[in-house]
Amino acid sequence: MYQYRPRHAVRTKAYHQSRTGRQRPSRSKKFYAWGILWLVIFGGLGYWLFISSSFRLERVMTSDAKNFATQDLIDMAWQTAHQSKLLPADNLLLFDKKSLLAAINDKYYLSNLKIKIRLPHTLMISFQEQNYGLIWQEDNHFYYVNYQGDIIFEKIEVAENVTLVYNRGRARREGRRINIEEKYLTFANDLNRAFSEQIKGLTDREIFIDDELNTVKIQITNGPVIKFNTEDPVTKQLLKLETLRRLELSDGKVFNSKQYIDLRYGDRIFYQ
């Protein structure tokens, strides 16, 4: 049977929309809107922190150094900052301090080496220098070393008034040090200084070490090799050399014609 309903009793979807003015959003649309909002927030924050110029490296500062140019450390820092990466490597928040520390330690022997970041644009390299005693030459490299054999740094130039020792034996460099007993290096340095102060002439010379035990040698340019014993005092052996030159080899031509002079055996002298 047909049932009559008044027209005002019929409530349609369009009617409710006209009453409220809009349709209530679904839960999935709310999540989507919040996701977009957080994406914009974190995206903007990430751009500001890691991509924009707000924290880009602009200045490198170092401690003072007397034995090498600190510009080298500054150049190494900029090279690290320009390494190719997905994100800017010169951003101080992303700067690879470990890589720079390794590069510096591979070339220089420094104490208390630290790398600090001073936001927004400064990198600070602080250190304390180690003292060197002489220069060790090996495979066309000049290593400034202390008497324990630690390599303080490497240079192309040879400093004046510093003992230069040539290696004419097996390779002795192992990583950041020269693998040799301390007595050889201290004796070579003492010998060079005493030679300069006590021996007249013979200024053109090279001090070298090979694989002979307890021995440091001097090659006189256009003259003999002079062999010294690291277990005997330098002054005693130089006195023997001067006595030989005065009594038997006073003629420079005769002296220079000798192949070697061996001072290593007590009061005896051997030459040929």
C-alpha positions as CSV (number, residue, x, y, z in Angstrom):
1,M,0.0,0.0,0.0
2,Y,1.3,3.4,-0.8
3,Q,2.3,5.5,2.2
4,Y,2.3,9.2,2.0
5,R,5.2,11.1,3.4
6,P,5.3,14.9,3.4
7,R,7.8,16.5,1.2
8,H,9.5,18.3,4.2
9,A,10.3,14.9,5.8
10,V,12.6,13.8,2.9
11,R,16.2,14.7,3.8
12,T,18.6,14.2,0.9
13,K,22.4,14.5,0.9
14,A,22.2,17.7,-1.1
15,Y,19.9,19.0,1.7
16,H,22.5,18.3,4.4
17,Q,25.3,19.9,2.3
18,S,23.2,23.0,1.8
19,R,22.6,23.2,5.6
20,T,26.2,22.8,6.6
21,G,27.8,24.6,3.7
22,R,30.6,21.9,3.2
23,Q,31.3,18.2,3.4
24,R,33.3,16.9,6.5
25,P,36.7,15.7,5.2
26,S,37.6,12.0,5.6
27,R,40.3,10.8,7.9
28,S,42.6,9.8,5.1
29,K,42.5,13.4,3.7
30,K,43.5,14.7,7.2
31,F,46.5,12.5,7.3
32,Y,47.5,13.6,3.8
33,A,47.2,17.2,4.7
34,W,49.4,16.8,7.8
35,G,51.9,14.8,5.8
36,I,52.3,17.6,3.3
37,L,52.6,20.1,6.1
38,W,55.4,18.1,7.9
39,L,57.1,17.5,4.5
40,V,57.2,21.2,3.9
41,I,58.5,22.0,7.4
42,F,61.3,19.3,7.4
43,G,62.2,20.0,3.7
44,G,62.6,23.7,4.5
45,L,64.6,22.9,7.6
46,G,66.9,20.4,5.7
47,Y,67.5,22.9,2.9
48,W,68.4,25.6,5.4
49,L,70.8,23.4,7.4
50,F,72.4,21.4,4.6
51,I,72.0,23.0,1.2
52,S,71.7,26.7,1.7
53,S,74.8,28.9,2.3
54,S,73.9,29.5,5.9
55,F,76.7,27.1,7.2
56,R,79.1,27.0,4.3
57,L,82.8,27.1,5.0
58,E,84.3,30.6,4.4
59,R,87.4,30.8,6.6
60,V,90.0,28.3,7.9
61,M,92.2,29.3,10.9
62,T,95.2,27.5,12.2
63,S,97.7,27.6,15.0
64,D,101.1,29.2,14.3
65,A,103.9,27.0,13.0
66,K,107.6,27.7,12.7
67,N,108.7,24.6,10.8
68,F,106.3,24.6,7.9
69,A,103.7,26.8,6.1
70,T,100.3,26.6,7.7
71,Q,98.9,27.5,4.2
72,D,99.4,23.8,3.4
73,L,96.9,22.9,6.2
74,I,94.5,25.5,4.9
75,D,94.7,24.1,1.4
76,M,94.1,20.6,2.7
77,A,91.0,21.8,4.5
78,W,89.6,23.3,1.3
79,Q,90.4,20.2,-0.7
80,T,88.4,18.2,1.8
81,A,85.6,20.7,1.6
82,H,85.5,20.3,-2.2
83,Q,85.3,16.6,-2.3
84,S,82.4,15.4,-4.5
85,K,79.4,14.3,-2.5
86,L,75.6,14.2,-2.9
87,L,75.3,17.0,-0.4
88,P,77.7,20.0,-0.3
89,A,81.0,18.9,1.3
90,D,81.8,22.5,2.3
91,N,78.8,22.6,4.6
92,L,80.3,22.7,8.1
93,L,77.5,20.4,9.5
94,L,78.6,17.7,7.0
95,F,82.4,18.5,6.9
96,D,84.5,15.3,7.0
97,K,86.8,16.0,9.9
98,K,88.1,12.4,10.0
99,S,89.3,12.7,6.4
100,L,91.2,15.9,7.1
101,L,92.7,14.6,10.3
102,A,94.0,11.5,8.4
103,A,95.5,13.7,5.6
104,I,97.3,15.9,8.1
105,N,98.6,13.0,10.2
106,D,99.9,11.3,7.0
107,K,102.1,14.3,6.3
108,Y,103.0,16.0,9.6
109,Y,103.9,14.7,13.1
110,L,101.9,17.1,15.4
111,S,100.7,16.8,19.0
112,N,97.2,17.6,20.2
113,L,95.9,18.0,16.6
114,K,92.2,19.0,16.8
115,I,89.7,20.3,14.2
116,K,86.9,22.4,15.6
117,I,83.9,23.9,13.8
118,R,82.8,27.4,14.7
119,L,79.4,28.0,13.2
120,P,78.4,29.5,11.0
121,H,81.4,29.7,8.7
122,T,84.8,29.0,10.4
123,L,87.0,25.9,10.7
124,M,89.8,25.9,13.3
125,I,92.8,23.6,13.2
126,S,94.9,23.6,16.4
127,F,98.1,21.7,17.1
128,Q,101.5,21.7,18.8
129,E,104.7,21.2,16.7
130,Q,107.2,18.5,17.4
131,N,110.9,19.4,17.2
132,Y,113.2,17.7,14.6
133,G,116.9,17.0,15.0
134,L,118.1,16.2,11.5
135,I,117.1,15.4,7.9
136,W,116.9,11.9,6.6
137,Q,117.2,11.4,2.8
138,E,115.7,8.3,1.3
139,D,114.3,7.6,-2.2
140,N,114.7,11.3,-3.2
141,H,112.6,12.4,-0.2
142,F,113.8,14.6,2.6
143,Y,112.2,13.7,6.0
144,Y,112.7,16.0,9.0
145,V,113.0,13.6,11.9
146,N,113.7,13.5,15.6
147,Y,116.3,11.3,17.1
148,Q,113.8,8.6,17.7
149,G,113.1,8.4,14.0
150,D,109.6,10.0,14.0
151,I,108.9,11.9,10.8
152,I,107.9,15.4,11.8
153,F,107.2,16.5,8.2
154,E,108.5,16.2,4.7
155,K,109.9,19.0,2.6
156,I,111.5,19.4,-0.8
157,E,114.0,21.9,0.5
158,V,116.9,21.2,2.8
159,A,117.2,23.6,5.7
160,E,120.6,25.2,6.3
161,N,122.7,24.2,9.4
162,V,120.7,21.0,9.8
163,T,122.5,17.6,9.6
164,L,121.6,15.8,6.4
165,V,122.0,12.0,6.5
166,Y,121.7,9.9,3.3
167,N,120.4,6.4,3.4
168,R,122.5,4.1,1.2
169,G,121.2,0.9,2.6
170,R,117.9,-0.9,2.8
171,A,114.7,1.1,2.9
172,R,114.0,2.2,6.4
173,R,110.9,4.3,6.2
174,E,107.9,2.5,7.7
175,G,104.8,4.7,7.8
176,R,105.4,7.8,9.9
177,R,108.9,6.9,11.1
178,I,112.4,5.9,10.1
179,N,113.1,2.4,11.5
180,I,116.6,2.9,12.8
181,E,118.2,2.9,16.3
182,E,118.5,6.3,17.9
183,K,122.3,6.0,18.4
184,Y,122.9,6.2,14.6
185,L,121.0,9.5,14.3
186,T,122.5,11.1,17.4
187,F,126.0,10.0,16.4
188,A,125.5,11.4,12.8
189,N,124.3,14.7,14.2
190,D,127.2,14.9,16.7
191,L,129.7,13.9,14.0
192,N,128.5,16.6,11.6
193,R,128.7,19.3,14.2
194,A,132.1,18.2,15.4
195,F,133.4,17.9,11.9
196,S,132.4,21.5,11.2
197,E,134.0,22.8,14.3
198,Q,137.2,20.7,14.6
199,I,138.2,19.7,11.0
200,K,139.8,22.1,8.7
201,G,138.9,21.7,5.1
202,L,136.9,18.7,3.9
203,T,133.8,20.9,3.8
204,D,132.4,19.1,0.7
205,R,131.1,15.9,2.3
206,E,128.0,13.7,2.7
207,I,127.1,11.8,5.8
208,F,125.5,8.5,5.0
209,I,124.4,5.2,6.7
210,D,124.2,1.9,5.0
211,D,123.7,-1.6,6.5
212,E,127.1,-1.9,8.2
213,L,126.6,-2.5,12.0
214,N,127.5,0.3,14.4
215,T,128.8,2.4,11.5
216,V,128.3,6.0,10.2
217,K,130.2,7.1,7.1
218,I,131.3,10.3,5.5
219,Q,131.9,10.5,1.8
220,I,134.5,13.3,1.0
221,T,133.7,14.7,-2.4
222,N,136.5,13.5,-4.8
223,G,138.1,11.8,-1.8
224,P,137.8,8.7,0.5
225,V,135.0,7.3,2.5
226,I,135.7,7.7,6.2
227,K,134.2,5.1,8.5
228,F,133.2,5.9,12.1
229,N,132.2,3.6,15.0
230,T,129.0,4.7,16.8
231,E,130.2,3.0,19.9
232,D,133.3,5.2,20.3
233,P,133.4,8.9,21.1
234,V,133.3,11.2,18.1
235,T,136.1,13.4,19.4
236,K,138.5,10.4,19.8
237,Q,138.0,9.3,16.2
238,L,138.3,12.8,14.8
239,L,141.6,13.1,16.7
240,K,142.9,10.0,15.0
241,L,141.8,11.4,11.6
242,E,143.7,14.7,12.2
243,T,146.8,12.8,13.3
244,L,146.7,10.7,10.2
245,R,146.3,13.8,8.0
246,R,149.1,15.6,9.7
247,L,151.7,12.8,9.7
248,E,151.0,10.5,6.8
249,L,148.4,12.1,4.4
250,S,149.3,15.7,4.7
251,D,149.4,16.0,0.9
252,G,145.8,16.7,-0.2
253,K,146.3,14.8,-3.4
254,V,147.5,11.8,-1.6
255,F,144.6,12.0,0.9
256,N,142.0,12.3,-1.9
257,S,143.5,9.3,-3.7
258,K,142.6,7.0,-0.9
259,Q,139.5,4.7,-1.3
260,Y,138.6,4.6,2.4
261,I,139.9,5.5,5.9
262,D,138.6,3.2,8.7
263,L,138.6,4.6,12.2
264,R,136.4,2.0,13.9
265,Y,139.0,-0.2,15.6
266,G,140.4,1.3,18.8
267,D,143.7,3.1,18.3
268,R,144.3,1.5,14.9
269,I,143.6,3.2,11.6
270,F,143.2,1.3,8.3
271,Y,143.2,3.0,4.9
272,Q,143.6,2.1,1.3
